[in-house]
Amino acid sequence: MKVAATLMGAGVAVATIFSSLAPAVSADLVVAVKERSKTCAGSTGMGNPQLWHQGIVINPVSKTQIPIGLGAGTNWRTDPYDSNSWRVQLHGLAWVRGLVDQYRRTSDQASLDLAIATIRSHIQASASDPVVLKESMKAHPVSLRLDTISCLASVIGLPEDISAEAERLAAWQLTEKNYAINHNHGLMQNLSLARLGCATNRADLIDAAWIRMLKEIEFVVDEQGANNEQSTGYAEYNKRKWTDAIGDLAACDEVYVINDAAQSVIERISKLGTFIQQTTQPDGMLVPIGNTYGNRQGDLSLGGQPLVAYYNMGYAMGRSNWNDPSAMYWTLRFGPKRMRHGHEDRMSVTYFVNGGRVLVDGGHSGHDKNSLKAYLMSPGAHNAPQVVGKKFKSGSKTDLLRANPDPVRATFTVADKSYGVTRTRHLLADNPSKTLATLDYANGSEVLVPWSVDPSLKVAGYLPGLTQIGGTRAATIVTVDAETCAPLMPTAESKTIASNWRTTAQSQKMSVQGKRVFSVITPGLNTYTCQIAPTGDGVVVTVSGPGYTSTVSAGANGLS
């Protein structure tokens, strides 16, 4: 099969494409191609053939067993959790790929028969049941379902009724109003079209998918390598899926791509890999930003990256060491208004030290629309300054005014008008002492500065100007007035933190209020002194503990 010359141009062998890749990316894609030859694309985590032949599947989010029925007897309204995430998986028929793969590997006819019967059952249900039709004809389940049919087509010639369903789903996805452009759902749509085209010798489908992907990549991954979905978890997901896309196109027999165009995509995927490394904590887990579960694995394999980095998409982050699991790691959010899988988290800060999270955002509990989800996405669930007496305005951007990514003592300044007046946050990260400091204020108004402690830790005590966090990752938060040194007494409350799908815990949240709030965060249970700066410009805080001293100054121009 050859793809249309108008799209692909002169033929370029797959080996030639691979030879031009960076080594790390090349290895990833070679593995992707090899795996594609062994199993159905995007094989499932929804259980195993033994369960499937009993009419039971695993919910890949909750990891629980769900009886749904067998083949023609499948209950397509099964929804024990009233969960959108579950309905996507159910109507995506993802486990059916596992049945097809079982047949591919073992020639088990019963698995193939059950796969065909299950697909047919869903076709019939969506034609007769409006509830099933409504849930099944959304962008994500449609692309997953077409993936499943493509998987079947790679093994056998499609029966006439299933072939007609594949044509219907492909046509639906090719309709522009149904296209989830510049989103991971759009990529999934394109992947399923390309996979069906490869399995059924349909060059037109591969053409359409590849043209869309070439247009999308520059929006999905910017020139620096940051993903546009405002979520560290979805950045990692996009990296995997774009790697799959290039691997699938390369593996499809006699499919040729324009080398320069493919290289552009590959370079952005490689940069996205660097971004993911920068958003990975020293313990190897992704820092939970946006819609990201707390147990999401990151990547520390690349090495050789700067200690401090920042991205125009709205991320600054740094660490004290790349090879020390107990290193300090911090993040600061800014940038465009909330979109896609992002939260109202601009100006929010997280802090990791001595092997674990200390200051955390609200987290992600899943995609179900409810009061918990609304709270977790709101400004109140994040470590960002709030302007007292002013209403937050969604849709505002936060500007990066200053960036000094010094590997020893980095400083950043961000500002916006999300509350109708200019609010400003200065941040300083001192790597040798593992100290993080912020200075917050808003023109003409007081600010409320919250700090949420990881649920595994407990606040050991509150004193004027001092919060001590006990446990295995002890830490100290100093809070003083940045003009007078007056200690700011924290108020404490318990807040809900989400660590995983529908999994929550209570976090101790402390907040301080003032005109110019100066916070200094250090590891260990420490004490502090504050004095007016010798120049008269602001104050100087020194935090001390056994064998430990850290000094930070706050003045008119920020932190130093």
N, C-alpha and C positions, 0 to 999 in steps of 0.2 A: 504494500500500500504506500502511495506517495501523497504527501500533503500538497495542496494547491501551490503552484509556483508563485502565484501572485502574493502569497503570504510568506512562504518559506525561502524563496530565492534559490540560490545555488545550494546543492546538497552539501552538508557538512557531516562527516561521520561522527558517531557518538564518541569514539575514542579521541577524535580531535577536540571535541568539546571538553572532555575530561582532562586532556593534557594541558588545557589552558587555564584550568582552575587552580585556585590556591590550594595547597595540600590538605588543609583541614576540611575545606568544603568538598574537595574531590573525594575524600574518604567517605564523608557522609553520603554523597550521592551514589558512589559505587555500592555502598551497603544498601541504599534504598533500592537500587536497580536489582541487586541480587535477591533481596527479600521479596521484591515484586514478582519475581519468577517463581517463588515458592508458595505464595499465599495470596489470597484475595486482597486487593487494595484496601487499606484501612480496616484490617481485621479487628474483630470485636473483643471487648472486655466484658461481655454480658453473660459469661458462664462457660459451659462446656457441653459437648454433644450428649453426655449422659443426662444432664438436666434438661436440655432442649427436647430430647425425645420423651421426656415426662411432661412437657408443656410448661416448663419453669424457666424463667430467665433471671439474670442478675441485673439489678438496677446499678449501672456503672457509677452512679453518684453516691447512693446510699450504701452500696455493696450488699444489699439484702436480696433474698430470693422472692420472686413474685410469680405466682401461678397465673398464666394467661390462657391456658388451653393449648390444644394441639392441632396444627394444620388448619383444616377447614373449620374446626371447632374453636379457633382462637377468639377470645373476647377482646375486641379492639377498643372497647370502652374502659378496659382495666386501668384504674388510676387511683391506687390506694393512698397516695400522698397529696392528691390534688396539686400536682407539680408539673410546671411547664417543662422542666429539664427531663423528667421521666417521659412525658408525652412525645418529646422530640425523639428520644431513643426508641420508644415503642413504634411510632409511625415511620421511623427511619429503617426499620427491619435490620438493624445492624447485626444481630445474632445470626441471621440467616446466612450472612457471609461466612460465619464459622461453620455452618452446615455444609455449604458449598466447598469450603476449604477441606473439610473432613472427607468429602467425596474425592476431591482432587488428590489428597495424600494417600487415601486407603481404598479407593474405589467402592466405598460403602454406599450402595444404591439406596438404602433406607434414608440416609442423610440427604441425598439429592432429591428423593421423592418428597421428603418433608419440607425441604426448602421451596420446591415448586408449589406444593400445596399451600404453604404459608403465604407466599407472594400472591397466589390466586385468591386466597381468602381475603387478603387486604384489598385487592382490586375490587372484589365484589362488595365488601363492606363500605368502601368509600363511594361506591356507586349507589348504594341503597340507604346509607345512614348519614344524615346531614351532620351529625356530631363528629363522626369519623372523618368526613370530608373536610370539615372546617379545620380540624387539627392537623390533618395530613397534608393539606395544601398550603403550607407555610414554607418559606425559603429553606430553612435548615432541614426539616424532615424530607422535603422533596429531594434535595441533593443527596442525602444519606440513602434514601430509597433507590434513587437512580444508581448510586454506587453499588448497591446490593444487586440490582438487576444486571449491571455491567459485570459484576463478579460472576454471576451465573453465565452470562454471555461469553466469558473468557474460557468456559469449560465445555459448554454444549451450545448447539444452535438454539436460540430462544424459541419456545413454543409461540404460536401465533398470537395468543391473547396477551402474553407477557411482552412480546415484541411490540404490540400495539400500545401497551402501557408505557414502555420505554420511550416510544415516539411522542406520546402525549406529555410525559414529564419533561423530555428534552425541549419540546416546543414551548412549554410553559416557562421554562428557565430562559429560553432565548427571547422571550417577550420582554422588552425593556422595562415595563412597569413592574415586573416581577424580579428584576435583577437587583440584588443587594450590593450595589456598587461601593467600592472602597471599604469593604467590610469583610471579615473572615467568612461570613455566609456567602458572599459573592465568590470568594475563592473556592469554597466548597462546591458551589454551583459549577464553576468552570472545571474543577477537577473531575466532577462526575460526567460532564459532557465529554471531556477528553478521554476519560476511561471508557465510556460507551463507544466513542468513535474508534478507539484502538481495538476494542473487542469485536466490533461489528464492521470494521473496514469502512468507516464513515469519515472521510477526510474533512468534510464540511463541518462536522462537529468539533474536530480538533482545531481547525482553522478558527472557528468562532471563539473557542475557549482561549486559544493562544493570543489572539488579537486583544481580547479583553484583559488578559493577564499582563500583557506588555503595557497597556494603558494604566493599569491599576497600580503596578509596583511602585511608581514614584509617589503615589499618594499614601499607600499603605506603609511603606518604609521610606523615610526621608533620606536625604543625602548623608546625614550623620549616622543613620542606622536605627533611629528610634521608630517604633511602631505607632500608628495613629490611633490606637484603640484605648489609650490612657490606662492600660492595665498591664502589669508585669506578667501576669499569667497568660493573657492573650497574646502578648509579644512572643512568649515561648511557644504557644500554640501556632501562631502564624509562622514562626521559623520552621517548625516541623512540617506544616502543610505546604509551604512554598518549596521546601526541600523535596517533599513528595512529588509536587507538581513537576519540577525539573526532572526528577528521577523517572517519573512515569513517561514524560515526553521522550526522554532519551532512550528508555527501554522499549518503547513501542516500535515494532519492526518497521524499518525503512522510513521512519519519520525523521525529517530533516528540519533544522531550525537555522535561522540566521545567526551566525556565530556572535556578531557584535551585540545583537539584541539579547541573546541568551546570556552573554557575558555580563551585560548590564544588570539583568535580574539576579544572576549569581553573586555579583559584587554586593548588591544590596542585602541579599540573604546573609552573606558573610558579615557585613557590618551589623546586621540585626543580631547575629551571634555574639558580637562584641558587646552590644547593648545589653543583652541578656546576662552576660558575664558581669557587667557593671552593676546590674540590679540583683545579683546573687550575694547573699550574706556570707560571712566567713564560715558558717556551718553548712554551706552548700544549698540552702533553701532560698527560694525567691523571697525578696522582701514583699509583703502583701500590700500592693498599691492598686487601687481600683478594684474591679471584680476579680480578685485573686484569692484563692483559698490559702489558708495559713500553712498547709503542708505541701505546697507545690515545690517540686524539686527544681533547682536552678542548674547552673553550669559554671564550674571553675576550671575547666580543662584547657582553656586557650593560653593563659599565662601572658606575662609581658605587657600588661595593660597599665595605664597611669593610675596612681593611687587616688586621684581626684578627677572627676569628669563631669561635664554638663552637656545637656542636649537642648536645642531650641524648642523641641516639642514639649519641654516643661519639666525636665529632671536635672537635679544636681545630686551627686552622691560621692562619697569618699570612704576610704578605709585607712587604717594605720599600717596594715601589712597584708600582702596577698597570701602569705603562706602560714598564717597563724590563726587557728580557729577562735582564739580569744581576742582577736583584733577588734578595735572599734570600727563600726560601720554606721553611716548615717545617710539620710536622704532628705531632700528639700524639693517640694513641688511648686511649679509656677506654670506659665504658658497659656495656651488657648482655653476657651471656655469648655465646660464639661461636654463630652460627647461619647457616643458609643458605650464602652464598658468603663468609663471613668466615673469618678465621684467628685463632689464639690470639695476637693481637698487641696486647692491651691494655697500655698504658704505652709502646708503641713510638713512636720518634721517627724522622722522616726530615728531611733537610737538603739544600736546593738552593741554589746560589749561583753567580754568575758564568757563567750560561748553561747549567748542567747539574747533574745529581744528584751529590751527594758521599756522603751517608750514606743507605743504602737498606735496605729489607726484602728478604726472600727472593724475593718475586715469585710468579708463577703460570705453571705449565708445561702446564696443561690439566686436564681432568676425569678422566683415567685414574687409577684407584686403584692406587698403587704406592708403593714406599719413598720416592721423590723427593717425591711429592705429600704424603705423611705428614710428611716433614721440613719442607717449605715452609710447611705449616700450623702447625707446632709453635712453642712459645715460643722455641726455639733459633735459629730463622731470622729473628728480629726484634730490633730495637734496644731491648730492654726489660730491666730489671734482673731477675736471677734470685736466689733466696735459696739460699745455699750450704747443703748438707746437708738441704734440704727438697724434697719432691716436689710438682711442679705439679699442681693440682687443676682439671681442666677443669670448666666449668659455673659458674665464679664471675664475678660482675660486678665492675667497677672504678668506684668512686665519684669524682665530681668534687667535691672539697672546697672549692676556691677558684678563682675565675675573675676575672681583671682584664684584659679585652681592650683595654688601653691601646694606641693606635696607635703610640706611640713605644717604650714599654718594657712589654711584656705579661708577666703571670705567671699560672701555673696550678699547681694542686696536685691530684694524684690518688692514691688509695689503695685497697687491696683486701686480701683474705686468700687469694689464689690459691695460696699456698704454706703455708697453715695459720697463718701469723703475719702481722701487718700489715706490708705493704711500702708505701713511699711514694715518689713521685717528684714533685719540684718542677721546674718549667720556667720559664725566663726567656728572652724574645726581645727583643733590643735592635735596633730597626730601623736607626737611624743608622749603627751600626758593623757591622751584619749578623752580630751575635753571638748564639749560642744556647748556653744553659747548662742543666745538669741537676744536681740533688742527689738522691741515691738512698740509702735505708737501709731496714732491716727490724728490727723490735723483737727485740733479743737475738741477732741473727744477722748474719753478713757477707753482702754482696751481690756478685754478679758482674755487672759492667756491660759489655755488648758493644757495639761499634760496627763495622758492616760497611760497607766502602768500595765505591763503585760500581766494577764490573769494569774500566771504562775508565781508572781511576786506579790509581796505585801508591803504596804507603807509601814515602816517601823515607828515613825513619829512625825508630827507636824510641830514646828516651832516658827515664831515670826522670822520670815525670810529663809526658812530652811525646811526641806522635806527630805527625810532619809528613807530609802527603800531597802528593806531587808531581804534576806534569802540568799540563794546561791550566786546571784548577780547583784550584789549590793551596789547602790548608787546614791548620789546626793544631788538634789536640785536646790540651788540658791536662787532666791527671787527677791530683788531689791529695786527701789526707785533709782532710775539711771541718772537723776540729777542731785539727789540728796543723800543717797545710801540708806534711806529709811527702809527697814525690812517690810516686805509685803506678806501678810499672813495668808496662807493658802486656805481655801475652803475645800472640803472633801465631799465626794459623792460616789456612789456606785453606778457604773455604766455597763451596758451590754456590749460585749465584744464577740464577733463571729469568727470562729477558727476554721470552719468547714461547712459543708452543706447542712443547713438546719442544726448546726452545732454551735452553741453559744456558751459564754462564761461571763462572769462579772469582773470588771476591771475597776480598780480604785483610780478615780480621776481627781486630780487636784487642780484648782484654778486660782489665779491671782488677778487682781484688777488694779489699774493705775494709768497715769498719763504716759509714762515711759517705763515699760517693764523690762528689766534686765534679768535674764535667766542664765545660769551657768550650771551645766550638767557634767558630773564627773563620776568615775567608778569608785566604789568604796564608800564607807560611812565616814564622812569628813566634816570638818567645821570650816568656818570662813571668817574673813575680815573684809570690811569695805571702807574705803576712804575716798575723799574727794581728790580728784587728780591734781597733781602739783601745778598743772597749767590752769586749773580752774575749769577745764572743759570736761565735764562728766565725772565718772567715778571709776575706781579700780577695785576689782574683787580678787582676793586671793583665797583659794580653797586649799586646805591642808589636811593631811592624814598621815598615818605611819609610813614614812619613806616617800611621801607624795606631796607635791606642791604644784599648783596651776594658777596662773595670773592672767586675767582678761580685763581690758579697759573698754568702757562704753562712753562715747563722746558724741559731739554733734554730727560727725561724719561716719558714725557707725561703730564697729568693733575692731579692736586691735590687740 
